[in-house]
Amino acid sequence: MTWEILFVVFVLLIAGSLLIGQWIAFALGSAGIIIILLSRGFLGLSAINSIVWNTTNNYLFIAVPLFLLMGEIMQRTGVTEYFYRGMGVLLRWLPGGLLHANIGACSLFAAISGSSVATAATIGTVAIPQLERRQYNLRMVYGSIAGGGTLGILIPPSIPFILYGALVDESITHLFMAGIIPGLLLASMFSGYILIRVLINPSLTGPKEQSSTGSDLRDVLHVIPILALLGMVLGGIYSGLTTPTESAAVGAVGALALGLLYGRISREALREAILATIRTTGMVMLIVVSAQILSTALTFSGVSRGISELIYNSGMSKWEFFATLVLLYIVLGCFVEGIAMIYLTLPILYPVILKFGFDPIWFGVVLVVLIEVGQIHPPLGINLFTIRSIAPKSNFRDIVIGALPYVFIVLLLVLILAIFPGLALWLPRGG
């Protein structure tokens, strides 16, 4: 059977599975098994044992549950509530007040959790009730949480960076370093948008509240423990003293210590954090294993090589190919979760990306930014549904409208990275 027919079978299997609501992990795995059967017969299935073992027996993946646990502990012990109050004091002098605190808090919590959903849920749970009470425009509130939440996978540590690096065999440390400047730039662009909107229409924020110097100082001090934990986690990685996995362990222990320090840790909170970590890790690893089966199937069948040669020999220029990729990921973001996007597309497209001369570290950053787009636009928009779940009285239409400007800001960052790739490569390449 030719690779062209097998590719059509692959597309039909994936599309059919998604249309009937099949779990993405099972869609990827079942498509891979069928492709192996069609190309290699039943003997080809003997490779699945080694695929599963080699995929899961990877030291890098240990960092995933540890980073998730760190974020879950911070969220469930309520430490972030103190942290958010401190960020509110630090940033309320800006026009927009606590809307900037949402972006700032998301930026710092992103450097702890590695997850967009965890970032949006944690900061949103604390921020939304306060901003509703202070009569802020709800669309602006929801948009700042949805947009700020996307920073969770761009500002390191980042779960998608770990998975991407493991898949394409790139340095996780370099990927983390590459995400710093684009992440901070995106946070600044979000705050710039808020600043402009509020300067044009000051009524978007509520009346200014009185505060005392003593209480303000106490609130600001709560930011220090989070910064200290961040310094230990990222400082260890960038200095070379610890691997990403070891730093994740340090972060998890540090989060537990903060919970104890604030007296907010409990057996129930710890139990919920561990269970949430197990559920998310199980989902991620099932997708990873299933996607690796599919990747091997596409390689065995010659589909990956055939598509690579077809695209490269089509006469398409480098940037025409890049524009096509951007469009592809925007469309996929309407239907497929971010981790699945990585493992669904890279087995076929990564060889072409290298042939066109794109830097793999740079492309990893661009890919994560494109995943962010899918998290804040419907119909999938997982950050939108996260906000809806933590603010049950909210209007979903208001959430979507509030998040829409942030979609265009994230896409603007993709354009900036295409024009100035050094923004992502300066730190990992040694300045």
C-alpha positions in Angstrom: 0.0 0.0 0.0 1.4 3.4 -1.0 2.2 6.1 1.5 -0.4 8.4 -0.2 -3.2 6.0 0.5 -1.9 5.5 4.1 -1.9 9.2 4.6 -5.5 9.5 3.5 -6.4 6.7 5.9 -4.5 8.5 8.7 -6.4 11.8 8.0 -9.8 10.0 7.9 -9.1 8.1 11.1 -8.1 11.1 13.0 -10.9 13.3 11.7 -13.5 10.6 12.2 -12.3 10.0 15.8 -12.5 13.7 16.7 -15.9 14.1 15.1 -17.4 11.3 17.2 -15.8 12.7 20.4 -13.2 10.1 20.9 -10.5 10.8 23.4 -7.5 12.3 21.6 -5.1 9.7 23.1 -7.2 6.8 21.8 -7.6 8.5 18.5 -3.8 8.8 18.0 -3.1 5.3 19.3 -5.8 3.5 17.3 -4.8 5.4 14.1 -1.2 4.3 14.7 -2.1 0.7 15.3 -4.2 0.6 12.1 -1.4 2.2 10.0 1.1 -0.4 11.4 -1.3 -3.2 10.5 -1.8 -1.9 6.9 1.9 -1.2 6.3 3.6 -4.0 8.2 0.9 -6.6 9.1 0.5 -8.2 12.5 4.2 -8.7 12.9 4.6 -4.9 13.0 2.5 -4.8 16.2 5.4 -6.4 18.0 7.1 -3.0 18.0 4.5 -1.5 20.3 6.0 -3.1 23.4 9.3 -1.4 22.9 7.7 1.9 21.8 5.7 2.1 25.1 8.8 1.2 27.2 11.2 3.5 25.5 8.7 6.4 25.6 7.9 6.1 29.3 11.4 5.2 30.4 12.5 8.8 30.0 14.0 10.7 32.9 12.8 14.0 31.5 9.1 13.0 32.0 9.5 12.9 35.7 9.6 16.7 35.7 6.0 16.8 34.4 4.2 15.5 37.6 6.6 17.4 39.8 6.0 20.8 38.2 2.3 20.0 38.2 2.4 19.1 41.9 4.2 22.3 42.7 1.4 24.4 41.0 -1.4 22.3 42.5 0.0 22.7 46.1 0.3 26.5 45.6 -3.3 26.6 44.3 -5.0 24.4 46.9 -3.2 25.8 50.0 -4.3 29.3 49.2 -0.8 30.8 49.2 -1.6 32.5 45.9 -4.2 34.6 47.6 -1.5 36.4 49.7 0.7 36.6 46.6 -2.1 38.2 44.5 -2.7 40.9 47.2 1.0 41.8 47.1 1.0 42.0 43.3 -2.1 44.2 43.5 -0.3 46.7 45.7 2.8 46.8 43.5 0.9 47.4 40.3 -2.2 49.3 41.2 -0.5 52.7 40.5 -0.8 51.9 36.8 -4.0 53.0 34.9 -5.9 49.7 35.0 -5.0 48.8 38.6 -5.7 45.2 39.4 -6.0 44.2 35.7 -2.2 44.7 35.6 -2.0 42.6 38.8 -3.8 39.8 36.9 -1.1 39.9 34.2 1.8 40.2 36.7 0.5 37.5 39.0 -0.1 35.2 36.0 3.5 35.8 34.8 5.0 34.9 38.1 2.7 32.0 38.8 3.5 30.7 35.2 7.1 30.4 36.4 5.9 28.0 39.0 3.1 25.9 37.5 4.1 25.2 33.9 0.4 25.0 33.0 -2.0 27.6 31.4 -5.1 26.0 33.0 -3.5 26.0 36.4 -2.4 29.6 36.0 -5.8 30.8 34.8 -7.7 28.8 37.5 -5.4 29.8 40.4 -5.2 33.6 39.7 -8.8 33.7 38.4 -10.2 32.1 41.6 -8.6 34.8 43.7 -8.9 37.8 41.3 -12.4 37.5 39.8 -14.4 37.9 43.1 -12.2 40.9 44.1 -12.6 42.7 40.8 -16.3 42.0 40.6 -16.7 43.6 44.1 -14.6 46.6 43.0 -16.9 47.1 39.9 -14.3 46.4 37.2 -15.6 45.8 33.7 -16.2 42.1 33.6 -15.1 41.6 30.0 -11.7 43.2 30.8 -11.4 41.0 33.9 -12.1 37.8 32.1 -9.9 38.7 29.2 -6.9 39.5 31.4 -7.2 36.2 33.2 -7.7 34.2 29.9 -4.8 36.0 28.2 -2.6 36.0 31.3 -3.2 32.3 31.8 -1.6 31.5 28.4 1.7 32.7 29.9 1.7 29.5 32.0 3.1 27.5 29.1 5.4 30.1 27.6 7.2 31.4 30.7 9.3 28.5 32.0 9.0 26.0 33.4 6.6 24.8 30.8 5.1 21.4 30.3 4.8 21.7 26.5 8.5 22.7 26.3 9.4 19.5 28.2 7.3 17.4 25.9 8.6 19.1 22.7 12.2 18.8 23.8 11.7 15.1 24.6 10.1 14.5 21.2 12.7 16.3 19.1 15.7 15.7 21.4 16.4 19.3 22.2 17.8 20.7 25.4 15.0 21.5 27.9 17.2 24.1 29.6 17.7 25.9 26.2 14.0 25.8 25.5 13.2 27.2 29.0 15.7 30.0 28.4 14.3 30.7 24.9 10.8 31.2 26.4 11.9 33.9 28.9 12.1 37.0 26.7 9.1 36.2 24.5 7.1 35.4 27.7 8.0 38.7 29.3 7.4 40.6 26.0 3.9 39.0 25.7 3.1 40.0 29.3 4.2 43.5 28.5 2.0 43.6 25.4 -1.0 42.4 27.4 -0.4 45.2 30.0 0.1 47.7 27.2 -3.3 46.8 25.8 -4.9 47.2 29.2 -3.2 50.5 29.7 -4.4 51.9 26.3 -8.0 50.7 26.9 -8.2 52.2 30.4 -6.7 55.5 29.3 -9.3 55.7 26.6 -12.1 54.6 28.9 -11.3 55.1 32.6 -14.7 53.7 33.6 -13.5 50.2 32.8 -12.0 50.1 36.3 -13.8 50.7 39.6 -13.5 53.5 42.0 -10.0 53.9 43.6 -9.9 52.4 47.1 -8.1 53.9 50.2 -5.3 51.9 51.7 -2.9 52.1 54.6 0.9 52.0 54.3 1.2 49.3 57.0 -1.2 46.9 55.3 0.3 47.6 51.9 3.8 46.7 53.2 2.6 43.5 54.7 0.9 42.5 51.4 4.0 43.3 49.3 6.1 41.1 51.6 4.0 38.1 50.5 5.5 38.3 47.0 9.0 37.5 48.4 8.4 33.8 49.1 7.1 33.2 45.6 10.1 35.0 44.1 12.4 32.9 46.3 10.8 29.7 45.1 11.1 30.9 41.5 14.7 31.8 42.0 15.5 28.3 43.4 13.7 26.5 40.6 14.9 28.5 37.6 18.2 29.5 39.1 19.2 25.9 39.6 18.4 25.1 36.0 20.1 28.0 34.3 23.2 27.8 36.6 23.6 24.2 35.7 23.5 23.1 39.3 20.3 21.0 38.8 18.5 19.4 35.9 15.0 20.4 35.0 13.7 17.3 36.8 15.8 18.0 39.9 14.5 21.6 39.9 11.0 20.4 39.6 11.5 18.3 42.8 13.0 21.3 44.6 9.9 23.3 43.5 7.4 20.7 44.7 9.2 20.6 48.1 9.4 24.4 48.2 5.7 24.7 47.5 4.9 22.3 50.3 7.2 24.3 52.7 5.3 27.5 51.8 2.0 25.8 52.5 3.4 24.8 55.9 4.8 28.3 56.5 1.5 30.0 55.9 -0.3 27.3 57.9 -2.6 26.6 55.0 -1.6 23.0 54.3 -4.0 20.2 55.3 -4.4 16.5 54.6 -7.4 17.2 52.4 -5.6 19.9 50.4 -2.5 17.7 49.9 -4.7 14.8 48.9 -6.6 16.9 46.3 -3.3 18.2 44.9 -1.8 14.7 44.5 -4.9 13.4 42.9 -5.1 16.3 40.4 -1.5 15.8 39.6 -2.0 12.0 39.0 -5.0 12.7 36.8 -3.3 15.3 34.6 0.0 13.3 34.4 -2.0 10.1 33.4 -3.7 12.1 30.6 -0.5 13.6 29.4 1.5 10.4 29.4 -1.4 8.5 27.6 -1.3 11.1 24.9 2.5 10.9 24.7 2.6 7.1 24.4 -0.3 7.0 21.9 1.3 9.7 19.8 4.6 7.9 19.8 2.9 4.8 18.4 1.4 6.9 15.7 4.8 8.6 15.0 6.4 5.2 14.6 3.6 4.0 12.4 4.0 7.1 10.1 7.8 6.4 9.9 7.4 2.7 9.2 4.8 3.4 6.5 6.9 6.0 4.7 4.2 8.7 5.2 6.5 11.1 7.2 9.2 10.9 4.5 6.7 11.2 1.6 5.0 14.3 3.1 8.3 15.8 3.9 9.6 15.4 0.3 6.3 16.5 -1.2 6.2 19.8 0.7 9.9 20.5 0.3 9.8 19.9 -3.5 6.5 21.8 -4.0 8.3 25.1 -4.7 6.8 26.6 -1.6 9.1 29.3 -0.1 10.3 29.1 3.5 7.9 31.8 4.7 5.0 30.5 2.7 5.5 27.3 4.5 5.7 29.1 7.8 2.4 31.0 7.1 0.8 27.7 6.2 2.0 26.2 9.5 0.5 29.2 11.4 -2.8 28.8 9.7 -2.7 25.0 10.4 -2.1 25.4 14.1 -4.8 28.1 14.4 -7.4 25.7 12.8 -6.2 22.8 14.9 -6.5 24.9 18.0 -10.3 25.0 17.3 -10.5 21.2 17.8 -7.4 19.8 19.5 -5.8 20.3 22.8 -2.2 21.8 22.8 -0.3 18.7 23.8 -2.1 16.7 21.2 -1.2 19.3 18.6 2.5 18.8 19.3 2.4 15.0 18.9 -0.1 15.0 16.1 1.8 17.3 13.7 5.5 17.1 14.5 6.1 13.5 13.4 5.2 14.6 9.9 6.2 18.2 9.8 9.4 18.4 11.9 11.7 17.0 9.2 10.3 19.6 6.8 10.8 22.4 9.4 14.5 21.4 9.6 14.8 21.2 5.8 13.6 24.7 5.4 16.3 25.8 7.9 14.2 26.8 10.9 16.0 26.7 14.2 14.4 23.9 16.4 14.7 26.0 19.6 13.1 29.0 17.9 10.3 26.9 16.4 9.6 25.3 19.8 8.8 28.8 21.2 6.7 29.7 18.1 4.8 26.4 18.5 4.0 27.0 22.1 2.8 30.6 21.3 0.5 29.1 18.6 -0.8 26.6 21.2 -1.6 29.7 23.4 -3.9 31.0 20.6 -6.0 27.8 20.7 -6.4 28.1 24.4 -8.2 31.5 24.2 -10.4 31.2 21.2 -13.6 29.1 20.8 -14.8 26.5 20.3 -12.2 24.6 22.3 -10.5 27.5 24.2 -9.7 25.6 27.4 -8.9 28.8 29.3 -12.3 30.2 28.5 -14.0 27.2 30.0 -11.7 27.3 33.0 -12.9 30.9 33.7 -16.5 29.8 33.2 -16.1 27.0 35.7 -14.6 29.2 38.4 -17.1 32.0 37.8 -20.4 30.1 37.3 -22.4 33.4 37.2 -20.4 34.7 34.3 -21.7 35.0 30.8 -19.7 32.9 28.3 -20.2 35.5 25.6 -18.5 38.1 27.8 -15.6 35.8 28.4 -15.1 35.2 24.7 -15.4 38.9 23.8 -13.0 39.8 26.6 -10.4 37.3 25.4 -10.6 38.1 21.7 -8.1 41.0 21.7 -5.6 38.8 23.4 -5.8 36.3 20.5 -4.6 39.0 18.1 -1.9 40.1 20.6 -0.5 36.5 20.7 -0.6 36.3 16.9 1.3 39.6 16.8 4.0 38.0 19.0 4.3 35.2 16.3 5.0 37.9 13.7 7.5 39.6 15.9 9.3 36.3 16.5 9.4 35.6 12.8 11.0 39.1 12.1 13.2 39.0 15.2 14.1 35.4 15.9 16.9 36.6 18.2 14.3 37.3 20.9 14.0 33.6 21.5 17.6 32.6 20.6 19.6 35.3 22.4 19.7 33.6 25.8 20.0 29.9 24.8 22.7 30.8 22.3 24.8 32.6 24.9 23.8 36.2 24.3 
